Amino acid sequence: MNFTETDEQKALRDAVAALGKRYGHEYVAPRARSHEPLTELWAEAGKSGFVGVNLPEQYGGGGAGMYELAIVGEELNAAGCGLLMLVVSPAICGTIITRFGTDEQKQRWLPGLASGETIMAFGITEPDAGSNSHNITTTARRDGGDWVLSGRKVFVSGVDVAEAVLIVGRTEDAKTGRLKPALFTLPTDTPGFEYKAIDMDVPMPDKQFMLYLDDVRLPKDALIGDEDAALAQLFAGLNPERIMASAGSVGMGRYALDKAVGYAREREVWGKPIGTHQGLSHPLAKAKVELELAKLMMQKAASLYDGGDDMGAGEAANMAKYSAAEASIACVDQAVQTLGGNGLAHEYGIGSLLIGARVARIAPVSREMILNFVAQFSLGLPKSY
Ligand SMILES: Cc1cc2nc3c(=O)[nH]c(=O)nc-3n(C[C@H](O)[C@H](O)[C@H](O)COP(=O)(O)OP(=O)(O)OC[C@H]3O[C@@H](n4cnc5c(N)ncnc54)[C@H](O)[C@@H]3O)c2cc1C
């Protein structure tokens, strides 16, 4: 076990942090309020090789792993300018296509995903199924050589900036019962496909969408991997998603904690800095401890994933996602408290993170579903639902 990052990893961390610093929260804040995508930052991150750092070199990626993509996600968030679509486009979609796509599919999608010029969204959540993915009803039927898809998806992020959506459906043969996911690349301009922005209360640049698939006709090669590849193929993408969600939370927690500590050192109301009072310093210290623990679990999950241990990575990624979300929420909450009234003033850029940090307790998988997983699979307790 090695807790020291390689020189390459350190250099990547420094380079991403420098990019983030140039943009920062001042760049994000107005776009978060008006739900405008971070186009310039995404393009520059793509050109710098950060967006596709985990994808194969053969297709223009960096040839590194989830550990490195997590560095990118963490450092941008730590600079106050996280890119939500990193969680989806290179982490979920890029990984699934790399691992299960044909040579033609890899050639079609990976160079764009690696450079960032192509963004791919990911649609699994459905209005009626919710957390119970076994109940999804988006169905693909064969018609000649084509697939015809029908269904509804909800809360899908970034469809307006995406060239395609990776849709999790099921084939007609596996229409009911335990989910046998079939994954399809659906270009966003396909006839029969429509999407509508959901009016969200979350101050973040990326919008969420309701998707309507009505007899959407796709060619045979829109199917990625086996139509009956069971859950392993899906989780090859969902574990990276959880690792990247953890990275986002860890970075956001660092951002909030830095702001809080800087303020607590400077602000004086009783003739000495407010950080002198243990009523403020202890919660900040506790938040720091919990954030570091979450980061360690995120790094464990990424290392296991990159080492090919999907099972081990699954458990660690769930635990990392849980602890990073909780730690980040605590950091942001304590940062707001530390700044007093300024914690909710737009100028200081912390108040708007209250909801942003809170998203991670719900998405991409809720706190309760992670606890269900741990209770059932890590502790061997009976399933309650
Ligand atoms: C900002 C944002 C971005 C998102 N982006 C995407 C995206 O890009 N693609 C996509 O497919 N989805 C996306 N989602 C959807 C997200 O993954 C879901 O909201 C999440 O999985 C929870 O599903 P739900 O909202 O249907 O809640 P529900 O499943 O209805 O759950 C409601 C509540 O009940 C609890 N609950 C449900 N079942 C149980 C149980 N068995 N035991 C205990 N508690 C339970 C849940 O934990 C939750 O607290 C996004 C959501 C948000 C908020």
The ligand as a MOL file (V3000), in Angstrom:
LIG
                    3D

  0  0  0     0  0            999 V3000
M  V30 BEGIN CTAB
M  V30 COUNTS 53 58 0 0 0
M  V30 BEGIN ATOM
M  V30 1 C -28.8880 17.1640 -9.5730 0
M  V30 2 C -29.2540 15.7660 -10.0130 0
M  V30 3 C -28.6460 15.2220 -11.1300 0
M  V30 4 C -28.9990 13.9410 -11.5780 0
M  V30 5 N -28.4370 13.4490 -12.7320 0
M  V30 6 C -28.8580 12.2380 -13.2100 0
M  V30 7 C -28.3620 11.7510 -14.4740 0
M  V30 8 O -27.5260 12.3870 -15.1300 0
M  V30 9 N -28.8470 10.5660 -14.9340 0
M  V30 10 C -29.7810 9.8380 -14.2490 0
M  V30 11 O -30.1650 8.7760 -14.7310 0
M  V30 12 N -30.2620 10.2690 -13.0380 0
M  V30 13 C -29.8270 11.4520 -12.5210 0
M  V30 14 N -30.3180 11.9210 -11.3120 0
M  V30 15 C -31.3190 11.1180 -10.5940 0
M  V30 16 C -30.7970 10.4910 -9.2870 0
M  V30 17 O -29.9040 9.4540 -9.5750 0
M  V30 18 C -32.0310 10.0710 -8.4690 0
M  V30 19 O -32.6980 11.2540 -8.0510 0
M  V30 20 C -31.6720 9.2070 -7.2800 0
M  V30 21 O -31.1540 7.9690 -7.7010 0
M  V30 22 C -32.8870 8.9650 -6.3560 0
M  V30 23 O -33.9920 8.5260 -7.0980 0
M  V30 24 P -35.4250 9.2600 -6.9420 0
M  V30 25 O -35.1830 10.7140 -7.0740 0
M  V30 26 O -36.3680 8.6190 -7.8780 0
M  V30 27 O -35.8410 8.9950 -5.4480 0
M  V30 28 P -36.7610 7.7970 -4.9070 0
M  V30 29 O -36.2400 6.4990 -5.3900 0
M  V30 30 O -38.1830 8.1190 -5.1280 0
M  V30 31 O -36.4420 7.9040 -3.3590 0
M  V30 32 C -37.0140 8.9110 -2.5170 0
M  V30 33 C -36.4510 8.7110 -1.1160 0
M  V30 34 O -36.7950 7.4030 -0.6330 0
M  V30 35 C -35.6210 6.7110 -0.2290 0
M  V30 36 N -35.7660 5.2870 -0.5030 0
M  V30 37 C -36.1680 4.6970 -1.6630 0
M  V30 38 N -36.1080 3.3620 -1.5480 0
M  V30 39 C -35.6730 3.0890 -0.2930 0
M  V30 40 C -35.4120 1.8960 0.4330 0
M  V30 41 N -35.5710 0.6840 -0.1030 0
M  V30 42 N -34.9340 2.0140 1.6920 0
M  V30 43 C -34.7490 3.2320 2.2680 0
M  V30 44 N -34.9990 4.3880 1.6340 0
M  V30 45 C -35.4450 4.3220 0.3760 0
M  V30 46 C -34.5020 7.3430 -1.0520 0
M  V30 47 O -33.2330 7.1470 -0.4540 0
M  V30 48 C -34.9190 8.7940 -1.0680 0
M  V30 49 O -34.4880 9.4250 0.1050 0
M  V30 50 C -29.9570 13.1850 -10.8520 0
M  V30 51 C -30.5540 13.7330 -9.7080 0
M  V30 52 C -30.2260 15.0090 -9.2860 0
M  V30 53 C -30.8800 15.5750 -8.0640 0
M  V30 END ATOM
M  V30 BEGIN BOND
M  V30 1 1 1 2
M  V30 2 1 2 3
M  V30 3 2 2 52
M  V30 4 2 3 4
M  V30 5 1 4 5
M  V30 6 1 4 50
M  V30 7 2 5 6
M  V30 8 1 6 7
M  V30 9 1 6 13
M  V30 10 2 7 8
M  V30 11 1 7 9
M  V30 12 1 9 10
M  V30 13 2 10 11
M  V30 14 1 10 12
M  V30 15 2 12 13
M  V30 16 1 13 14
M  V30 17 1 14 15
M  V30 18 1 14 50
M  V30 19 1 15 16
M  V30 20 1 16 17
M  V30 21 1 16 18
M  V30 22 1 18 19
M  V30 23 1 18 20
M  V30 24 1 20 21
M  V30 25 1 20 22
M  V30 26 1 22 23
M  V30 27 1 23 24
M  V30 28 2 24 25
M  V30 29 1 24 26
M  V30 30 1 24 27
M  V30 31 1 27 28
M  V30 32 2 28 29
M  V30 33 1 28 30
M  V30 34 1 28 31
M  V30 35 1 31 32
M  V30 36 1 32 33
M  V30 37 1 33 34
M  V30 38 1 33 48
M  V30 39 1 34 35
M  V30 40 1 35 36
M  V30 41 1 35 46
M  V30 42 1 36 37
M  V30 43 1 36 45
M  V30 44 2 37 38
M  V30 45 1 38 39
M  V30 46 1 39 40
M  V30 47 2 39 45
M  V30 48 1 40 41
M  V30 49 2 40 42
M  V30 50 1 42 43
M  V30 51 2 43 44
M  V30 52 1 44 45
M  V30 53 1 46 47
M  V30 54 1 46 48
M  V30 55 1 48 49
M  V30 56 2 50 51
M  V30 57 1 51 52
M  V30 58 1 52 53
M  V30 END BOND
M  V30 END CTAB
M  END
